[in-house]
Amino acid sequence: MKKSLTILVTVLLVNFSFGQEEKQQDTTKISFKGKMVTITTNDCDRGPEELTNEKKKWSINQWRGFELGVNGLFTSSDFGINNDPSNVHFELDYAKSLNFNLNLFEFNTRIGTEKFRFYTGAGFRFNRYAFKSTNSTLSYNDTTTFSALDSLKSFDKNYLNASYISVPVFFSFMPGKKQHKTFHISAGAIVNYRIGSRIKQKYVLDDQKRKDVNRGHYHLNPFLVDASVRIGVGNFSVYANYGLNSLFESNKGPDYTPFSLGLSLNI
């Protein structure tokens, strides 16, 4: 009994003295008076830095965040802008035509490997089309959207604003090893459902500043479908959206294709 107690005390002292060395090894063997004592440490004693990259799942956001860019219309089949002589009142001021997107929800998952991913989500899109015309206003009836001249007003601001709920479907490739620093490229589509539209105009009349807001559908397509590409590094991306259908309903407005491009910050 006394001999066994001596062995146990000796083992504990050796274990305490070389505790740091033992933590760095999976198995430690100690020989004392012909007896072998084996001490084994399991994986739960290892720090996070010792886990392999293969065991870590990437947590990626490529949609959720803010986007700001230029909003516009292709007025011809050869990607021309502001070159439709039959609809000069639709010419846009691109310095004021803005696209703002607030992307709130994202589901992002890998496809076989972390480098290939699929993501979807939901958000809001706000499109502003700033017209160059200072004396024409956009209006509509049951069959068409048209422009009417107003000889009494000279507009300082003449905007068509449209807001949408957006749902994306994207496939992404990330060739790097570090999830938050790697280059990425994504391609897919965005389905947008219109939830509101209005004409907003500001002008001065009789030395008084005035503002008119006229809500209506203006025969805008209830759904817009975009082909979209995004390229970036980390949380920053450049995006480009190209409409697969017209801004206006068929035969109820000019056959113009919407587009937008800008910068994205993912959070």
Helices and strands as residue ranges (DSSP letters): H 2-17, H 19-23, E 27-32, E 35-40, G 43-45, G 48-50, G 53-55, E 65-74, G 85-90, E 98-110, E 116-130, E 136-140, E 145-149, E 155-173, E 183-205, E 208-215, E 223-233, E 236-243, E 257-266
